[in-house]
Amino acid sequence: MAQPAEKAYYRFGVLFFNCLLTFGSYFCFDIPSVLQDQFQGNLTCSNATVINGTVDCVVGLGMNPQQYNLLYAIYAWTNAVVVIIAGFMIDKLGNRFGVFLFSFLCVLGSSLFALGSHFRGTPYLLPLMLTGRLLFGSGNGSLTIVQNRITAFWFKGKELALAFGLTLAFSRLGSVLNFFLTQNFEEKYGMQWTLWGGTLLCVLGFISAIVVSTLDKVGMKQLGLDGAIQEQSRKVRIQDVRLLSLRYWLLVLTIMFFYNGIFPFIADASKFIQDKYDGYSQKEAAYIAGAVYDSSLVLSAIVGILIDFVGLRGIFAVACAVLTLPVFGLLAFSFVPPLVCTIWLGITYSFAASSMWPSIPLVVPQATLGTAMGLATSIQMVGIGVSNLVVGQILGSKSSETKIPLWRWQRMMIFMLANTISCIVTSVVLNVVDHRQGGTLNKTTKKSVQAESDSDREPLTQGEEEPNNDEDDEALRSNSINS
């Protein structure tokens, strides 16, 4: 009789709670974007001007654009360092260790960030909030690695892109609700309670970590893989990074350049829309900026099913980069309604996320999947961190109470264009190399599933002869390495 862990309902139950791991943290991540005026508003409105009977002033934390972008940059830089270590630790110590540690760091970091808002007008505000973002970044980026590793184990060869798409959709649901609800909540209860509300959602992620860890442990025992997983984990070495192929590194660069244009843009999109286009309030601008996440929320699962059906992940990666190119051109040099551009960007983002990240398990030895995911996230965050710093320099260091000149916004969009062009180049080279090495990324449906199954049997070290008379043990190791 089949064990419950072998049933589809069990793995989708694991997926549900796995998705909830990052729901709250993604909500928290972009709270500064929605409340950009409050973060960069004046400490006092005593010298404010009155225009048409309205006071032209927002009372806030008094940050300038550079300090505001530093909140995003320190998150990215911390991720870049921590996720490398985290990926190896997860491979070595297991998923259960990872979900508890990193979900707790999300709670601790978001708590410190919220606490910092109570020190408005003091020297302690920025250090406290930066420390909070540092701890939050250490937890959230690493938590995503555990989440992807759990997904890859339970759905290897079974709706993998769909599972990744649903995971992204739940995460983006947090982002979407942030853009729709945070502004109204802040107007009613104030910034401090808004930030503490985000912390409460991170606590939901910690509770989900307890549930998914229990389901994962019970499922492993029912499948008879728990002991084999621990044995395989002991074999993981940091030197295994050398086994990562050229396709892997090209895929990582493609991801980095694509995301360099997405997250730094969203961080400043609300301010950009208000400065360039007439007639948009902060709330309306936040809704429009959030359309990137709205689109990905709606499309991620559908796109995942499509990619599971047709394969062609490498071709989708190129197409996403090419179709993103006009978005930043329109934002820089035209007055096309911003909603058109943000929805367009959300569509290409959905295809990119559902085609690029699920490709990593196809091109790396599976015993080092956590390390590979950690390195990919690290390099992605290095790129995003650099991009946030560059954007901060482009936009200047003065207070955002006055409009940032249009020419500065144009330079920012040109910088985004440069990243997108780089993404096109690396994705094209990736497809060329992949074609020469068997075309794993562009295999269609059945061949793609076979490729996933074959990758399970990749040895941990290259050139190592595998015993021919121990097929049962080898099959057991193959199924366990991705836990």
N, C-alpha and C positions, 0 to 999 in steps of 0.2 A: 504494500500500500504506500502510495506516495506521501512523503512528509509535507506538512503545510508550507515549509520554506521552498519547496519545489513548485508551488502553485503561483500563478500570475498575481493573484490577489495579495499574496504575501510581499512580493517584491514591489508592487505598487504601493502597498502600505508603508514599506521602508522608504520608498521615493517620496511619499507625501510628507512624512516627518523630516526627511532629509531636506526637502525644499524649504520647510519652515525654519531651518537653521539660520538662513541669511535674510529672511523676510524683514525682521526688525532692524538688522544692521544696515541693509540697503535703504530703509526708510531714514535712518539717522544720517547716513553718509551725505545726502544732499540737502539736509535741512539748511545749511548755510546758503545754498544756492537760492532757495525759496525766500529766505529772510535776508537776502543780500543787503537791502536798504537798511535793515535794522543792525546788521553787523557793521556796516560802514557809516551808519548815521552819526550825527553829532551827539556829544555827551550832554549838551544843553542847547536849547533853542532861544537863548536870551538875545542873540543878535540876528535872529532870523528876519527875512524880508517877507512882506505880505504882498501876494500877487492875486488880484481879482478876489480879494476878501479871504484868501486861503494862505495860511502860514506855510512858506516854502522851506520846511524843515522836518526831518525825521529824527526823533530821539533814539539813539542806539548805543553801540559799544565803542564807537569812535575809531574803528580800524580804517586804515587807508588801503587802497587796492593791493599793494604789495603784501601787507600783513594778512589781508583776506585770502589771497591766493596761496600764502604760505600754509594756511590751514589744510589746503588740498595737497600742496607739495610735500609737507612733512608726512602726511598719510601715505603718499606714494613712495617716498624715500624709505620710510620704515618698512613698508611692504617689501621693497626691493631687497632689503637686507635679511629680514626675518624669514621670508617664505623659503629661501634656499635651505636654511637650517631646519625649518618646519617640515619641508618636504622629506628630507632625509630622516628626521625624527619619526614622521608618520610611517615611512617605510620600515623603520627599525622597530618602533614600539606599538604600531597599530592604530587603527581608526578610533578606537574607543578612548585612548589617551588623548588623541588630537581633538575630538569634539568637545571634551570637557574643558581642556586647557584653553582652547582658542575662543570658545563661546564665553567663558568666564572673562577673558581679556576684553571682549567686546563690551560686556556689562561694566567692567571697571573703567575702561576708557571713556565710554559714553557718560558715565557718572561724573568723572573728573571734568569732562567738557561742559556738562551742565552746571557743575559747581563753579566753574570759572566765570560764568555769566553773573554770578552774585558779587563779583569783585569789579564791577564796571567803574571806570575812572581811577583805578588803582594800578600800581606796577605789577600786581599779581595776575591780572586778567589774562594777558597773552601767554605767559609761561604755563599757567594752569590749563588753558584751552589747548595749547600746543602739546602739552604732555598727554592730555586726554586723547587728542587725535593720534598721537604716537602709539599709545597702548591700543586704541581702537583699530588702527591700521595693522598692528602686529596680530591682532586677533582675527579681523575680518578677512584679510587676504589669505591667511593660513587656513581659516575655516572653510573657505571656498575650495582649497586643495583637498581637504578631507571629504567635503561634499562631492567633489568630482570623482574622487577615488572610490567612494561608496557606490555612486551611480555606475561607474565603469565596471565594478565587480558584478552587481546585480543585473545589469542589462547588457553585458558583453555578448554581442551577437543577437541580442533581443531588443529591438527598438531603441538602440543606443542614442541616435540623434533625437528621437522623440523625448527620451528621458532627459537629455541635456537641455532640450528646448523647454520642457516643463519646469526644470530647475531654474532656468533663466527667467521664465514667465513669473514664477512665484517671487523671485528676487525683485523683478521689475514691478511686480504688484506693490511691493513696499515703496519703491521709488515713485510710482504713479500716485499712490495714496498720499505720499508726502507732498507732491506738487498740488494736489487737489484740496487737501485738508489742513495743511500746516498753517497757511496764511490766515484762514478763518479762525483756527484754534488760537493763534498768537494774538489776533485782534481781541479775542474774548478773554483769554487768560494770561496773556503776556509771554515774553520770550522765555523766561526761566521755567515756567511750567511746561512750555512746549518742548524744551530740551529734556526735561525730566520725563515727559511722555515718551520721547524717543528711547530713553534708557529703559523704560518699562517694556517696550517692544523687544529690546535686546534680551531682557529676562525671559521672554517667550522663546527666544532662540535657545537659551540655556536649558529650558524645560524640554524643548524638542530634542536637544542633544542627549538628554537622559533616555528619552523614548527610543530614538533611533539607535543608540548604543545597545540598548536591551534587545531590540529586534535583530540587530546585526549579530549579536553574540548568540542568541537562541537559534537563529537561522544557520550560522556556521556550525553549531553543534549538530543540528538536524541533518545537515549535509555531510557531516563527518570531516569537515575541513579545518576545524579549529586548531588541532595539533599541527597539521601540515603548514598552516599559515605561520605559526610561531617559529617553526623550523626554518621556513623560507626567509622570514624576517631576519633571523640571525645571520644569514648568508649575505645580506645586503651590505655593500661597502661603498664608501664615498668615491672610491676609484672607478666605480661603475659609470660615473658621468662620462668617462671616455668612450663608452659604447654608444652614446647618443650620435645619431647619424646626421649627415649634412641636410637631409630633408627636415629633420627636427629643428635644426637651427634656422633654416630658411622659414619654416612655419612660425617659429617664435618671432622672428623679425617682422614677418607679415602681420602677425597679431599686434605687435608693439606699434608699428606705424599706423595701423588702422585705428587703434584705441587712442593714439596721440591726438587724433582729430575729434574724437567723440567726447571724452570726459572733460578736457580743459574747456571745450566749447560750452558744454552744458553748465559748467561751473559759473560762467560769466554771461550765459545767454539771456537771462532776465534783464540784466543791466544793459546789454547790447540792444535788445529790442526796444527798451524805453528810450535809449539815447538816439537810435537811428530812425525809428518809426514814430510818427506823431499819434497821440491819442490812446496810448496803451498805459493802463495803470500797472502798478507792481503785481497785483493779483492776476491780471490778464496776461502779463508778460510771463509770469511763472507757469500759468496753464499752457501757454504756447511752447515754452521751453520744455515742459514735461511731455509734450506730444512725442518726443523721441522715445520715451519709455512707454507711453500709451500704445504706440505702434508695435513695439517689441512685445509688450504684454499680450496683445491680441494675436500676433503672428507667430510667436516663438514655437508653440506646439504644432501649428499647421506646417510651418517651415521644417520642423523636425521630422514630421511624418513624410513630407516630400523628399527630404534628403535621404531618409532611411529607404525610401522607395527607389529613387533614381541614382543615389550615390553621387559621383562627379563632384566631390568636395573641393578638389583643387580648382576646377573650372568655376565653381561658385565663389571661391575666394577672389579670383581675378575679377569676376563680374561685379562683386560687391565694391571693390576698390575703384573700378572704372566708373560705376554708376554713382559713387559718392563724390567724385571730382566736381561735377557741376554744382553741387549744393553750396560749397564754400565760395565758388565763383559768383553765384547768384547773390549770396549774402554780402559779398565784398563790393560788387560793382553794379547791383541793381536794387530796385525797390519792390521786388516780388514779395507778396505777403509772407511774413516769416513762418506762418503756420504751414505753408506749402513745403518750405525747406525742412522744418523739423519733422514733419511726417515722413518726408522723403528719406531723411537721415535715419529715422527709426526703422524704416523698411530695410534699408541696406544693412543696418546694424543687426537686425534680426537674422538675416541670412548669413552674415559674417560670423556671429556668435554660434550659430547652429552648424556651421560647416568647418570653422577653424579649430575650435576647442575639441570637438569629438574626433578630430583627425590625429591628435597627439597619441592616443592609445594605439593607433595603427602603425606608428613609425618609431616606437621605442620598445625596448625590452620591458615586458610588463612588470617584472619584479622591481624595476626602478621607476614605476609610474609616478609615485609621490614625489620623488626627487625631480623628475622631468617636469611635472606640473609646477613644482616650486620654482624651478629655474625659469620656466616660461612666465609665471606670474611676476617673478623678480625683475626680469628684463622688461616686461610690460610696464611695471610700476616705475622703473628707472626712466623709461621714456615719458610716461605721464608726468612724473615729478619734474623732469627737465622742461617739459612743455609748459607746466604750470608756472615755473619760474620765468621762462621766456615770455609768457603771456603777461605776467605781472610787470616785467620790465617794459614791455611794449605799451601797456596801458598807463604806466607811470605810477608815481608814489603819492600824488595828491589825493585829498579826500574826494569821495565819489558824490558829494552833494551837488556838484556841478556836472554838466554833461561832459563825458570824455569825447574829445574831438573825433570826427568821423574818420580822419586819416589814420588814427591809431587803431580803430576797429578794422580798417582795411588791411593794415599791416598784420594784424592778428589773423585774419582770414587767409592771407597769403601764406602765412606760416602753416596754417592747417592744410592748405593746398599742397605745400611742399611735402608734408608728411604723407598725404594721400598718394602723391606721385611716387614716393619712395615705396609705399605699400604695393602699388601696381608693379614696380620693378621686381621686388622680392617675390611676389606671388607668381609672376611669369617665370622667373628662374626656378621657383619651387616646382612648377608644373613640368618644366623641361627636365630637371633632375629626377623627378618622380617617374616620368615616362621612361627614362633610361634605366631606372631601377625596378621596372615591372609594373608601373602605373597603379600602385596600391590605392592612392587617394582618389583616382578617377574610375575605379571599378564600379560597375552598376549592380544594383540589388543583390542577386545571389552571389556574384563574385565578391562583392563587398563584404557580405556576411562571412564568406569563406576566408577572406583576408583577415577579418577580426578573429576568427577561430585559429587561423594559422599563427597570428601574432601572439596568441596565448602560449604557444609552444616554443617561442624564441628562448634560447638559452640565456642564462644570466651573464655569461662571459663568452666573448667571441672566440672562435677557434677551438673551443672545448669540445672534445669528443663525448658524445652521449652514449650511454650503454644501450645496446640493442635488445638486451634481454630483460629489461625492466620497464616495459611499456605501461603497466598499471600504475607504478609509482610516478612515472613521468606525467601521466594524465592527471594524477592527483595534484602534483605540483603545478601543472599548467592551470588548473581551475582555481588554485588557491592564491596565486601570486598577486592577484589584483584586489585583495581584500584590504 
